[in-house]
Amino acid sequence: MKIAQMFRFPIKGLPGEVVTSVDISKGKGLEGDRRVAFGNGTTELGNGEWESCLNFTILKNNKSLQKWEVHSEPPLITMTAPAANCAQPLTFDVGNQRDLDEAGAYLSRFLPPQGPNPRKLVSAPQGMFDSRLSGVSIINPNTVAELSRVSGADMDPRRFRGNLLVEGLPAFAEYGLIGKVLRIGKARIAITKSIARCSATSVNPHTTEVDTNGPRLLATHFGHIHCGIYGTVLESGKLETGASIEIVGEANDAEDLVPVKLSPRFMTVVRKDNYDTGVAELLLQDPFKWMQKEYEPGMHLRIHLPDPLWRNYTITSVDDQGASIAVRIQGDASQKISQLNEGDQVLASGPYGVLTSAKVLGSRTAIVSAGIGITTTLGVLGDATAARSSQRLRIIHVERGRASTLYSRLEQVVDKLSTASISMKRVDTTSVRPDAVEIARELGDSQSVMVCGPVEFTKMVFEACERAGIPTSMIHSEIFASPTTSLERLFENYPPAEVSCRDSNKKFTWSANAGVLLGALEEHGLEPASLCRSGSCGECAVKLLAGKVSYPLEPSARMEPGDVLTCMAVPAGDVELGM
């Protein structure tokens, strides 16, 4: 592995420049990288101490920045506004306040404010990186090439604005470097985390135009919005193009630099069981034990295969060894996962999911599943306290033939809960499939329902709930679907609902043909924030003031209590939003 190319970005948000030899400093980054940053007016800026990227004018919120030209010979920076402005270049010294003021005025002439506060150009000796402790960003061109191949889009690695482009690393192998220490010459760099991407990657560095949706491509084809890794410089040195990169061990002296994340990392298969019902169960060991720290019963794990293929699998249990998932051996992804053996590694992310035990289990709840959907029931019942607190919990499972190994395990789980409030019903479809009338009868006096199974099965259960008088707002659904399945197909059975926006005083009627809430809001003249439009980044979150929403496909982004992700949500009855 070696350095193929190096880039420095003297002004945060503006284009970078190629460098072939550059010093790198402990606790900082490449000399002159992100040395200055221009405020966007949304807040008052300090005196060059690290601040959030949201306080600055960056490519994410102003795509015209790619049209500027920037060159530097530290401490001097020369910038030129886009050619259409017929502006002369301006050279300034980052250590001279008068020069900084002049440069700030120059930028203000061409860049509109985004808030009411005074804007200024601040000098940041440590580098104004997006991540406070990460001074170096590393991109693997082979991973980007895979994205180009499967998406058909021209994804030049420079879209990702990395400092180092590396050579000799297979696609996706960079995620295996997290927690490791790299040595390049005398420099030591601890790799701390992967990089979640924003809409800045939608700008073509050649044409300077927006020509794709970078986060959406990543989410669709890779199952996450990460590309590249961050490193923190532990020891200073000089980097040169062509220099060898050596992995020298674990980041034992920098463990505190690796934060708990849901992002992609390689997990190891420590146990595998094959069942005669065409199901394989795997126990996966998380190298950072993030799973044990973040898991709530009902969540799922996302598996990313190198083809690339990806799928979500409900986590049936988590212990000190790792997380267990059960895979029905059907379809390309599941067949490949079932062929993994003990000791193999697989890229995974999560845990994800909003349908946790605490949200699903009410005083009188029914859980209705089909086939491998039983894994959701196992996951939800992992919270014994929540399960025992239900006054009445009905478990209805539909499968073909004799009882599966997973159903037998479910019986054991229910026995251990030792509560008379739980009843179980298994329906064998060998002779006849249950219909909405039969399921409605089994729902009894349930007030809420959790359903997990194929799309057509889920539709039938929705009809059963309607027959039983259970409102859509009290139905929690998890649908088995391909990542490329049209969302519209998944919520076409949702009834119309009234959407009210308190702050803007807007009201409209939502229907299934309007799509997810984000699109419906935009159609009615509102401009909610958004980036990935795929449930991965959380940028589109708004407050839900009244009512409930449903997620036809669960988003992977974490949300604050009371928030909804408009890019993935549909109303489950009338709703009021804080926007």
C-alpha positions in Angstrom: 0.0 0.0 0.0 1.3 3.4 -0.9 0.3 7.0 -1.5 -0.9 7.5 -5.1 -1.8 11.2 -4.8 -2.0 13.9 -2.2 -4.3 17.0 -2.0 -4.4 20.0 0.2 -7.4 22.2 0.7 -6.1 25.6 1.9 -9.6 27.2 2.3 -12.2 25.0 3.8 -15.0 24.2 1.3 -13.1 25.5 -1.7 -11.2 23.3 -4.3 -7.9 21.6 -3.3 -4.5 21.5 -4.9 -2.1 18.6 -5.7 1.0 18.4 -3.5 3.8 15.9 -3.9 5.7 16.5 -0.6 4.2 17.9 2.5 4.9 18.0 6.3 2.3 16.5 8.6 2.2 17.5 12.3 1.1 15.7 15.5 -2.5 16.6 16.4 -2.9 18.5 13.2 -2.8 17.5 9.5 -1.1 18.4 6.3 0.7 21.7 6.4 -1.7 24.4 5.2 -4.7 22.1 4.9 -8.1 23.7 5.9 -5.9 26.5 7.2 -8.7 29.1 7.0 -12.5 28.9 6.9 -15.1 31.5 6.0 -18.1 31.9 8.2 -21.6 31.6 6.7 -23.4 34.0 9.1 -25.4 31.5 11.0 -23.4 32.1 14.2 -20.7 34.3 15.7 -17.3 32.8 15.1 -14.5 32.5 17.7 -10.8 33.2 17.1 -9.8 30.1 15.1 -10.6 27.4 17.6 -12.2 24.3 16.1 -15.9 24.8 15.2 -18.5 22.7 13.5 -18.5 22.7 9.7 -22.1 23.9 9.8 -20.8 27.3 10.9 -18.8 27.8 7.7 -19.4 28.3 4.0 -18.8 24.8 2.6 -19.5 22.9 -0.6 -22.4 21.1 1.2 -24.4 24.3 1.4 -22.9 26.3 -1.5 -22.1 24.2 -4.6 -20.7 27.2 -6.5 -17.5 26.9 -4.4 -16.1 24.3 -6.7 -15.8 27.0 -9.4 -13.2 28.9 -7.4 -9.4 28.5 -7.9 -7.1 28.2 -4.9 -3.3 27.8 -4.8 -1.0 28.1 -1.8 2.6 28.4 -0.6 2.1 28.4 3.1 1.6 30.8 4.7 0.4 32.5 1.5 -2.9 31.6 -0.2 -4.1 32.9 -3.6 -7.8 32.6 -4.4 -9.7 33.6 -7.5 -13.5 34.0 -7.7 -15.3 32.2 -10.6 -14.4 33.5 -14.0 -18.0 34.8 -14.6 -17.2 37.5 -11.9 -14.2 38.8 -13.8 -12.4 39.2 -10.5 -8.7 39.5 -10.0 -6.8 37.0 -7.8 -6.2 37.9 -4.2 -3.1 36.7 -2.3 -3.1 36.9 1.5 -1.0 35.8 4.5 -2.9 33.5 6.9 -0.9 35.0 9.8 -1.8 38.6 9.1 -5.1 39.8 10.5 -5.3 42.7 8.0 -4.9 40.2 5.2 -7.5 38.0 6.6 -10.0 40.9 6.9 -9.3 41.8 3.2 -9.7 38.2 2.1 -13.0 37.9 4.1 -14.3 41.0 2.3 -13.3 39.5 -1.0 -15.2 36.3 -0.3 -18.2 38.3 0.9 -18.5 40.1 -2.5 -19.2 36.8 -4.2 -20.7 34.5 -1.6 -24.2 35.2 -0.2 -24.7 35.0 3.6 -26.7 32.2 5.1 -27.5 33.9 8.4 -27.7 37.4 10.0 -24.3 37.3 11.8 -21.2 39.1 10.6 -19.0 36.9 8.5 -15.2 36.6 8.7 -12.4 34.5 7.5 -10.8 32.7 10.5 -7.4 31.3 10.7 -7.2 27.7 12.2 -3.6 26.6 12.8 -4.7 23.1 13.7 -6.8 22.8 10.6 -10.6 23.4 10.5 -11.5 19.7 9.7 -15.0 18.4 9.7 -14.0 16.1 12.6 -12.2 17.8 15.5 -9.6 15.1 16.1 -9.1 13.9 12.5 -6.3 15.6 10.7 -6.0 13.4 7.6 -8.7 11.9 5.3 -7.8 8.9 3.2 -9.7 7.7 0.1 -9.4 4.3 -1.5 -9.9 4.8 -5.3 -10.8 1.1 -5.8 -13.9 1.6 -3.6 -14.9 4.6 -5.6 -14.3 2.7 -8.8 -16.8 0.0 -7.5 -19.4 2.8 -6.9 -18.8 4.0 -10.5 -19.2 0.5 -11.9 -22.4 -0.4 -10.2 -24.1 3.0 -10.4 -23.0 4.0 -13.9 -22.0 7.4 -12.6 -18.6 9.1 -13.1 -17.4 9.2 -9.5 -13.9 10.6 -9.6 -12.2 10.0 -6.2 -11.6 13.7 -5.9 -15.3 14.2 -5.3 -14.6 12.9 -1.8 -12.0 15.7 -1.0 -9.5 13.4 0.6 -5.9 14.3 1.5 -4.4 11.0 0.5 -5.5 8.7 -2.3 -3.9 5.2 -1.7 -2.9 2.5 -4.1 -2.7 -1.2 -3.5 -5.8 -1.6 -1.2 -8.7 -3.7 -2.4 -12.1 -2.1 -2.6 -13.7 -1.7 0.9 -10.5 -2.9 2.7 -10.0 0.6 4.2 -12.7 -0.2 6.8 -10.5 -2.9 8.1 -7.9 -0.2 9.0 -10.1 1.4 11.6 -8.4 1.0 15.0 -5.1 0.4 13.3 -1.9 2.6 13.3 -0.3 3.4 9.9 3.3 4.4 9.5 4.4 6.6 6.5 8.0 7.4 6.8 8.4 8.9 10.4 4.7 9.8 10.7 2.3 7.6 12.6 -1.4 8.0 12.0 -4.2 6.3 14.0 -7.2 5.4 11.8 -10.2 6.4 13.9 -13.4 6.1 11.9 -15.0 6.1 8.5 -16.4 9.2 6.8 -20.1 9.7 6.4 -20.7 11.6 3.1 -22.8 14.7 2.4 -24.1 16.3 -0.8 -20.7 17.9 -1.5 -19.9 14.6 -3.3 -22.6 15.4 -5.8 -20.4 18.1 -7.4 -18.3 16.9 -10.4 -14.7 18.3 -9.8 -14.2 18.5 -13.6 -17.3 20.3 -14.7 -17.9 22.0 -11.3 -21.6 21.1 -11.8 -24.0 19.0 -9.6 -24.5 15.9 -11.8 -25.6 13.1 -9.3 -26.6 12.5 -5.7 -23.5 11.1 -4.1 -25.1 10.0 -0.7 -28.0 8.4 -2.5 -25.7 6.4 -4.7 -23.7 5.2 -1.7 -26.9 4.3 0.2 -28.5 2.5 -2.7 -25.5 0.4 -3.8 -23.4 0.0 -0.7 -26.1 0.2 2.0 -24.4 3.1 3.8 -23.1 6.6 3.1 -19.5 6.1 4.1 -16.5 6.6 1.8 -13.0 7.0 3.1 -11.4 7.0 6.6 -10.2 9.6 9.0 -6.8 9.5 10.8 -5.3 11.3 13.7 -1.6 12.2 13.5 0.3 10.6 16.5 3.8 11.5 15.3 5.0 14.2 12.9 6.8 13.5 9.6 6.9 14.2 5.9 4.6 12.6 3.4 5.6 12.1 -0.3 3.7 10.8 -3.3 4.7 7.1 -3.8 5.7 6.6 -0.1 4.9 3.2 1.4 2.2 2.8 4.0 2.8 0.2 6.7 0.3 -1.2 9.2 2.2 -1.2 12.4 -0.4 -2.5 14.8 -3.5 -1.7 16.8 -4.2 1.9 18.1 -3.6 0.8 21.7 -2.2 4.2 22.6 -5.1 6.0 20.9 -8.2 3.9 21.8 -10.0 7.0 23.1 -9.8 8.4 19.6 -12.0 5.7 18.1 -15.6 6.7 19.0 -18.5 4.3 19.2 -20.1 4.3 15.8 -22.7 2.4 13.7 -20.5 2.7 10.7 -19.1 -0.2 8.5 -16.5 -2.4 10.2 -15.4 -6.0 9.6 -17.0 -8.6 11.9 -15.7 -12.1 12.4 -17.9 -15.3 12.2 -17.3 -17.1 15.5 -20.1 -19.7 15.1 -22.3 -20.9 12.4 -25.3 -23.3 12.6 -27.2 -24.7 9.6 -30.8 -25.8 10.1 -32.7 -28.3 8.0 -35.3 -25.6 7.3 -33.0 -23.8 4.9 -31.8 -21.3 7.6 -28.3 -20.5 8.7 -27.6 -18.7 12.0 -24.3 -16.8 12.5 -22.7 -15.3 15.5 -20.7 -12.3 14.5 -18.0 -10.8 16.7 -17.7 -7.0 16.7 -14.0 -5.9 17.1 -15.0 -2.7 18.9 -18.0 -4.1 20.8 -20.1 -1.3 19.4 -22.9 -3.8 19.0 -23.0 -4.5 22.7 -23.1 -0.8 23.5 -25.7 0.3 21.1 -28.1 -2.6 20.7 -31.7 -2.6 21.7 -33.9 -5.6 21.2 -35.7 -5.4 17.9 -32.8 -3.8 16.0 -31.2 -5.2 12.9 -27.7 -5.6 11.4 -26.8 -4.6 7.9 -24.4 -6.9 6.0 -22.4 -5.5 3.1 -21.0 -7.9 0.6 -18.2 -7.0 -1.9 -20.2 -7.6 -5.1 -21.7 -5.2 -3.8 -24.8 -6.6 -2.3 -26.3 -5.6 1.0 -29.2 -6.8 3.2 -30.7 -6.1 6.7 -31.1 -9.0 9.1 -32.9 -8.8 12.5 -30.5 -9.4 15.4 -32.0 -12.4 17.3 -29.7 -11.9 20.3 -26.6 -10.1 21.6 -24.1 -11.4 24.2 -20.5 -10.9 25.2 -19.4 -12.8 22.1 -21.3 -10.8 19.6 -24.6 -10.6 17.7 -26.6 -13.4 16.2 -28.5 -13.2 12.9 -30.6 -15.9 11.2 -30.5 -16.0 7.4 -33.0 -17.7 5.1 -30.9 -19.3 2.3 -32.7 -17.6 -0.5 -31.5 -14.9 -2.9 -27.9 -14.0 -3.9 -27.0 -12.1 -0.7 -28.4 -14.6 1.7 -26.8 -17.5 -0.1 -23.4 -15.8 0.0 -23.7 -15.0 3.7 -24.8 -18.6 4.4 -21.5 -19.8 2.8 -19.4 -17.9 5.3 -17.4 -20.2 7.7 -16.0 -19.7 11.2 -13.1 -17.3 11.1 -14.3 -15.5 8.0 -14.8 -11.7 8.1 -17.8 -9.8 6.7 -18.4 -6.0 6.5 -21.3 -5.0 8.7 -22.9 -1.8 10.1 -25.4 -1.0 12.8 -27.3 -1.8 14.9 -30.1 0.1 13.2 -33.8 0.3 13.6 -36.6 2.1 15.3 -38.9 -0.8 15.9 -37.5 -1.7 19.3 -39.3 -3.6 22.1 -39.9 -0.3 24.0 -41.8 1.1 21.0 -43.6 -2.0 19.7 -44.9 -3.7 22.9 -47.9 -2.1 24.3 -50.5 -3.2 26.9 -52.3 -5.5 24.4 -50.0 -6.3 21.4 -50.0 -8.9 18.7 -46.8 -9.9 16.8 -47.7 -11.4 13.4 -44.8 -12.9 11.3 -44.3 -15.2 8.4 -41.3 -17.4 7.6 -37.9 -15.9 8.5 -39.9 -12.9 9.9 -39.9 -14.9 13.2 -36.4 -13.4 13.8 -38.1 -10.1 14.5 -40.3 -11.7 17.2 -37.2 -13.3 18.7 -35.4 -9.9 18.7 -38.3 -8.0 20.2 -38.8 -10.6 23.0 -35.2 -10.1 24.0 -36.4 -7.3 26.2 -37.9 -9.5 29.0 -39.1 -6.5 31.0 -41.1 -5.0 28.1 -42.5 -8.4 27.2 -43.6 -9.2 30.8 -45.2 -5.7 31.1 -47.8 -6.4 28.4 -51.2 -7.3 29.7 -51.8 -9.5 26.7 -49.2 -10.4 24.1 -50.3 -12.6 21.2 -47.7 -14.2 18.9 -48.9 -15.5 15.6 -46.5 -17.1 13.2 -47.1 -18.5 9.8 -44.8 -21.1 8.2 -44.9 -24.2 6.0 -44.5 -27.7 7.3 -43.3 -28.8 10.7 -42.2 -26.3 13.3 -38.9 -24.7 12.4 -35.8 -24.6 14.8 -36.4 -20.9 15.3 -40.0 -21.4 16.3 -38.9 -24.0 18.8 -36.4 -21.5 20.2 -39.2 -18.9 20.4 -41.2 -21.4 22.5 -38.2 -21.7 24.8 -37.9 -17.9 25.1 -41.6 -17.6 25.9 -41.3 -20.4 28.5 -38.4 -18.6 30.2 -40.5 -15.4 30.4 -42.9 -17.4 32.7 -45.9 -15.2 32.2 -49.5 -16.2 31.4 -50.0 -13.0 29.4 -48.3 -14.5 26.3 -50.1 -16.8 23.9 -48.6 -18.5 20.8 -50.3 -19.6 17.6 -48.5 -21.3 14.8 -50.2 -21.6 11.4 -49.0 -24.3 9.0 -49.6 -23.3 5.4 -49.1 -26.8 3.9 -52.8 -27.2 3.2 -54.1 -23.6 3.3 -52.9 -20.1 3.8 -54.5 -17.9 6.4 -56.5 -15.0 5.1 -57.4 -11.6 6.6 -60.6 -13.0 8.2 -58.6 -15.7 10.1 -55.8 -13.3 11.2 -58.4 -10.7 12.3 -60.0 -13.4 14.5 -56.6 -14.3 16.0 -55.9 -10.6 16.8 -58.7 -10.7 19.4 -58.7 -7.5 21.5 -55.2 -6.4 20.5 -54.7 -2.6 20.4 -51.5 -2.6 18.4 -49.8 -5.0 16.0 -46.3 -5.7 14.9 -46.0 -7.4 11.5 -43.0 -8.8 9.7 -43.0 -10.7 6.5 -43.2 -10.4 2.7 -45.0 -7.5 1.1 -48.2 -9.4 0.2 -48.3 -11.0 3.6 -48.0 -7.6 5.2 -50.9 -6.2 3.0 -53.1 -9.1 4.2 -52.3 -8.4 7.9 -53.1 -4.7 7.3 -56.5 -5.8 6.0 -56.9 -8.0 9.0 -56.2 -5.1 11.3 -58.8 -3.0 9.6 -61.3 -5.8 10.1 -60.3 -6.0 13.8 -60.7 -2.2 14.2 -57.0 -1.5 14.8 -56.1 1.9 13.3 -53.1 2.1 10.9 -51.3 4.3 13.4 -51.1 1.3 15.7 -49.5 -1.0 13.2 -45.7 -1.4 13.2 -44.4 -3.1 10.1 -41.1 -4.5 8.9 -41.2 -5.6 5.4 -38.8 -8.0 3.6 -37.7 -6.1 0.5 -34.8 -5.7 -1.8 -32.9 -2.4 -1.2 -34.0 -1.3 -4.7 -37.6 -2.1 -4.1 -39.8 1.0 -4.9 -40.9 2.6 -1.7 -44.3 3.4 -3.3 -45.1 -0.3 -3.5 -44.5 -0.7 0.2 -47.0 1.9 1.4 -49.7 1.8 -1.3 -52.1 0.4 1.2 -51.8 3.4 3.6 -55.0 5.6 3.7 -54.9 9.4 3.0 -53.9 11.6 6.0 -53.9 15.2 6.9 -50.5 16.8 7.3 -50.2 20.1 9.3 -47.0 22.1 9.6 -47.3 24.4 12.7 -44.4 26.9 12.1 -45.3 27.6 8.4 -49.1 27.2 8.9 -49.3 24.8 5.9 -51.8 22.1 5.6 -52.4 19.4 2.9 -53.8 16.0 2.4 -51.2 13.2 1.9 -51.9 10.2 -0.2 -49.8 7.2 -1.2 -49.1 8.6 -4.7 -47.4 11.6 -3.0 -44.6 9.4 -1.9 -42.6 9.9 1.4 -43.2 12.9 3.5 -40.1 14.7 2.2 -41.4 14.7 -1.4 -44.9 15.7 -0.3 -43.6 18.6 1.8 -41.5 19.9 -1.1 -44.4 19.5 -3.5 -46.4 21.9 -1.2 -43.8 24.6 -1.2 -41.9 23.7 1.9 -38.1 23.3 2.0 -37.1 20.7 4.6 -33.4 20.1 4.9 -32.2 16.9 3.2 -29.0 15.2 2.0 -29.0 11.5 1.4 -32.7 11.0 0.9 -32.3 7.4 1.9 -32.6 7.3 5.7 -28.9 7.2 6.4 -27.8 10.7 7.4 -30.6 12.1 9.6 -30.4 15.6 8.0 -34.2 15.6 7.1 -35.4 15.0 10.7 -38.2 17.2 11.9 -40.2 17.2 15.1 -43.4 15.1 15.2 -45.8 17.2 17.3 -48.9 15.0 17.0 -49.9 11.7 15.3 -47.7 8.8 14.2 -45.6 7.9 11.1 -44.6 4.6 9.7 -41.4 3.5 8.0 -42.0 1.1 5.1 -38.3 0.5 5.1 -36.5 1.3 8.4 -34.0 4.1 8.2 -30.5 3.5 9.4 -29.9 6.9 10.9 -30.4 7.4 14.6 -33.0 10.0 15.6 -33.7 12.1 18.6 -36.9 11.3 20.6 -39.8 12.9 18.9 -38.1 13.2 15.5 -39.1 11.7 12.2 -37.0 11.2 9.0 -39.1 12.7 6.3 -37.2 11.0 3.5 -38.4 7.6 4.6 -41.6 8.2 6.6 -45.2 8.2 5.6 -48.1 9.3 7.8 -49.9 6.6 9.8 -52.9 8.8 10.3 -53.1 12.6 10.7 -49.9 14.2 11.7 -48.6 17.6 12.8 -45.0 18.6 12.1 -42.8 21.2 13.7 -41.8 23.1 10.6 
